[in-house]
Amino acid sequence: MKKEHLICILIFFIPLCIFAQSEQKHRFDIEVQGGYEFNYFKSPAEVRQNGIIFNADSLIASSSYQDVKADYDYRIKWGTNRLRFSATPFLRHFNEAPSDSYWSFDGSAKYDTKLSRTTKILAELSLKRMNREGLDGAQDVLINPLGYTKYSASGGIEFAALKRNKSAIEGFYNFKNFDAFGVQDLQYNEFGIKLKSVQSFYVGKRKHSYGGTITASKRLYTTFNASNIDSEGKRDWDYLKASLFYELPFSKEIEVKPSLIYYQRIDNLLDRSGFTQYGPSLAIRYANKKTKIRGKISYLTRDYKTLQARDNNGVIGEPIQYTYADFTINAEHRILKNVYATASLYSRVRNTNFTDIDARSFRGYRNQYMGIGIRWQL
């Protein structure tokens, strides 16, 4: 037999043998939900342009909506190897403003293999496409559209530093390309490293856990402009994120997870857009045989280093500060064997000392939605 024929046979039969001897699992869910969203473009309540004051009736877009979400998950395991694929398309249709509707797609491939009882190699590739138009009044990054495409890759090792410990160190890369908006086009490359450690112990029969996550990254922005007036620009920002948490089980059904969060952005080129963000959060989980409820509340403060706050008379002599009050609840209750009633509630209120009505950026806003629906597990 020729060498080339032997290689072709091996290429065909090796994956076939792996597939035949593997454990495979499929999961497919589809959920439809209807609700109402207030201020889905995160607009301030008042803006003055060319001497004309526009109030909330002109600025704030709200609508009832229908969501359609599918979630497919495929897992295959052979020997010490495990491969997982997931795909999640999502659509939100606004009934009162169909042109503001949008869709997104999340896809990922995750691989891990055991080197020993306590050590794994980890790898992941992912893609997210957000197909959405419109101005986002949050201005958390740069003036940009809501639509984007993001590619991500990560790899690392998971290990046990101590008994009942699970730690991991991973490197990652992200490329995010925002959709062109007006004369602006924006993208960034991000490189970073993430370290996470969770330590568990038992009090009676209840498992307690505590731990933390530290992430450091560099994000390099490039802006391209189709106008002769605006020149191309660059941003070189470093990020440092850290969190500490404690998972406390009150009973078999109820668990709470208080956390402290710290987040810093360093502007290496202009020393202008840097900030620190910090604050507490509390997550609550309830689960029994039929009902699952997850909720989270957080209160975060963001202090800009250099950017100055303004009121209607000009600069007020202090840096911009935000406070974010966030609240979410997601619940489901099994009503048939594979059918669940679902409910979602989300609220974000941002207050700020930047109150100049001639500006839209850096202003305060309120964005909230609530919906109920049905999920089928097929």
N, C-alpha and C positions, 0 to 999 in steps of 0.2 A: 504493500500500500504506500502510495506517495505521501511524503511528509505533509504536503499542503492539504491533502484529503483528511489526514489524521487530525490536523489542527482544526479544520472545519467541523469535524465530528465532535471534538472535545468542546468547542465553542457552543455547539448546539446542546450537547447532553449535560454539561456541568450545570447550567442554569435550570435545566429540566429536572435534574436529580435534586437540586436544592428546593425547587418548587414543590416536588412530590413529597419531600420529607419535612416540609415546613408546617408551622401552625399559622393559620390565616384567619383574620377577623375583619368583617365589614360592618360598618354602621352608617346609616343614612337617616337623617332627620330633615323634616321640612316644617317650617313655622310661618304662619300668617298672623299678623297682628294689626289692629287698627287703633288709632289714638289721635292725639292733638299735640302739636309742638308750637311753643311760643318763642318768637324771635330767633328763628333758626339761622339767621346771618349774624347774630350777636351784635346788633346795632345799639348805639347809645340812644337815650330817649330824646335828645335834642341836638341839632347841628345847625350852624349858621354858615351859609355859603352865598357869597356875593351880596351880603347884606340882608339876605332873606333867611328867616328862621324856619326850619323844618322840624315839626314835632313828631311824636311817636307814631301818629297815624300815617305819616308819610314814610317813616324810616323803618319801622319794625314790621317784618313779614312773618305771619303766623298762619297755620293751616292745620286742618285735620289731615291724617295721612293713613296709608296702608303700607305695611312692611311685608316683604316676602323674603324669607331666608332659608337657604338649604345648607346642610352641613354633612359632608361625606368624609369618612375616615376609614382608611384601609391599613391594616397592620399585618406584617408577615415576620415570623420568627423562625430561625433555623440555627441550631446549636446555641452559641453564645451571642448571636447577632440578631438585631431587631431593626426593621425598617418600617417607617410610618409615613403615609401620605395623607394629606388633608386638603380639602377644597371647600371654600365657603363663599358662595356668591350671595349678595344682599342687594335689595332694591327698596328704596323709600319713595313712594309716590305721594306728592302733595296734591290734594283734591282741589284746593282753591287756587293753586299756582302750579300747574303741571310742568311748566318750563323750569321750575326750580328743583324738580325731582332729580334724584341721583342714584347711582349704583356703585357697588364696590365688589372687589374680588380678592380674597386672601387664599393663597396656596403655599404649602410648605412640604418639604421632604426632610425627615429626621432619621438619623442613623446612630445606633450605639452598639457597642460590642464590649463584653466583659473580658477584662484581662485577668481578674481574680474575683474573689467573692465580694470585695469592697471597692474595686476600681473599674471604671468604664471609660472608654473613649467616646466622645460625643461629637456629632457634626450635624449641621442644619443648613438648608438653603430655603429661602422664602421669597415670595413676591406679593406685593399689594398694589392694586390699581384702584384709585379713587377717581371716579368719573363725575366731577361736580363743578359747576360754574357758580360764580358769585363772589362778592367781597366778604371776607371774614373780618369782622370788627375787633377780633381778639388781639391781633397784631402781636402774637407771642414770639414769632420768629422774625420775619420780615414782611413787608407789604407783598402779599402773594395771593394767588388764587387758591381755591379749595381743592382743585383737582391736582393729582400727582401720580407718579409711578415710583415705587420703591423696591429696590432689590437688596437682599441681605444674605450674608453668609457668616457662619460662625463655626468654631471648632474648639475643643478643649478636652479636659479630663475631669471626671468625677471621682472622688476618693473619700475615705473615712479618716479624718485626722485623729479622732478619738472613738471610743466605743459609743454606739448609738449616735454617730455623727454622720452627716452627709454634706460634703463640701465640693465645690466645683470652681475651676478657673477656666475661662474661655476668652479667646480673642474673637473680634467680630469686625465686619466691614459692612457699611450701608452706603448705597447710592440712591439719592432721592432727586427726581427730576420733576419740578413743578410745571404744570401746564402754562403755556404763554398767556400773559394777562396784559392787555393794553400794549404798551411799548416794552414791557419787561418780560424777561425769561430768566428763571432762577433754577439753580441746581446745587447740590453739595455732595461731597465725599466725606465719609466719617470712618475713622479707625479707632478702635478702643479695646479695652480689656475689662472683664467683669469677674468679680470674686464673690461667691456666695457660700455661706456656711450655716447649717441648721443643726442644733444639738437637741436631742430628745431625752426625756426621762419620764418615769412613771410615778404618780402619786396614787396609791391604791391600784385600781385598774384603769385609771385615766392617763392618757398620754399627753404630756405637756411638751412644748417645743419653744425654743427661742433661737434667735440668730440675726443675721444681718447680710446686707448686700452692699458692695462698693463697686461703682462703675466709673471709669475714667476714659474720656474720649477726646479726639480732636476732630472738629468739623470745619471743612474748608468750603466756603460758599463762592460761587461765581455768578454774577448777574450779567446778562447780555441785554442790550437795549437796541430797539429798532428805530430809535430816534437820534438825530444829530445833536439834540440838546443835552440829553442824558448820556453820560459816558459809562463804559463798563466798570464794574466794581468788584471787589473781592472782600470776603470776610474770613477771618481766622479766629475761630472761637474754640476754647477748651471747655469741657464740661466735667464736672465732678458730682456724682450722685451717691448718696449713702442713706441707708435706712436700717433701723433696728426694730424688731418686732418680738412679740410674745404671744403664743397660741395657748389660750386657757380654756379647757373644756369644763363647762359648768355641769353638764349632764351628757348622756349618750346622744341627745339630739341637739344640744346647744353648745356652740363654741364661739368665743370672742377673740379678736386679734387686734390689740392696740399696737400702734406703730408711731415712730418718730422719723421724719423725713428731712433730709438736707440736700439742697440742689444748688450748684453754683455754675455760673457762666462767666468765663474770662475772655475779654475782648483783647486779643494780642496786637491788633493793628492800630485801632483808633482809641482804645481805652475808654470807650463810650457806652457800649451796649451791655456791659457786664452787670450781673445781678446775683443776689443770693436769695434763695427761697427755702422756707422751713416751716415746720408745723406738725401737729399731731393728726392721726387718723385712727378710726376705729371701725373694724369690719366685724360683722356678726353673721354666723351661719346657723341655720336651723334645718334639720333633715330627719324625716322619719320614712316609713315605707311608702307613703303616698305624696308627701309634701316636702318641697325644698325651697328655702328662702335664703337669699344672700343680700346683705345690705352693707353699705359703707358710708361713713360720714367723715369729712376731713375739713380742716381749716388751715389754709396755708397763707403765709405772708411773703410777698416778693419785694425786695428792696433793690432798686437800681443804684448803681455806684455813681454814675455821672449824669445821666439824663435828668433834666430838671422838670419838675411839675409846673403847670401853669393853670391859672384861673382866667377869667374873662379880662383881667387887667394886665396879664403878663406873667412872668416868672414869679413864683411865690417864695423862692429862697430855700427849697428843699428838694431832694431827689424824688423821682417818681416812686410811689409805693402802691402795690396792689394787695388786696386781701381776697382770697377765693374761699367761698363757703360751698362745698360740694356735697351732694347727697344722692345716692343711688339705691334702688331696690330691684331685684329680679326674683320672681317667684314662679313656681309651677306646682300643679296639683294633678295627680293621675286620676282621670275620670273613667277611663277604660283601660284595657290591657296595655295598649301602646299609644294611647292618646292622653295628652296633658293640656290642661288649661294653664295659660301663662299670663303674667302681668309684668310690666316694666314701669319704673318711675325714675326720672332723672331731673336734677336741679343743679344749676351753677349760678351763683351770684357773685359778680366781681365788683368790688368797690375800689375806688382809687382817689388820690388827691389831685389827679389831673382832670380838671373840670372845665377847661376852655372849650366853649361851644363852637369855636371856629375849627376845631380839630375832631376828626373821627378816630384816629389812632390813639391808643393808650387810654381810652375812655372806659367808664364802667358800663356794665350791661347785665342783663338777666336772661338766661336761656333755660327752658324747661320743657319736658315732654312726659306724657303718660299714655300707656297703651295696654290693651288686653287682647289675647288671641288664643290660638290653638297650635299645638305642636304634635306632629305625627312621627313616631319612631318606626321606620319601615325596615 
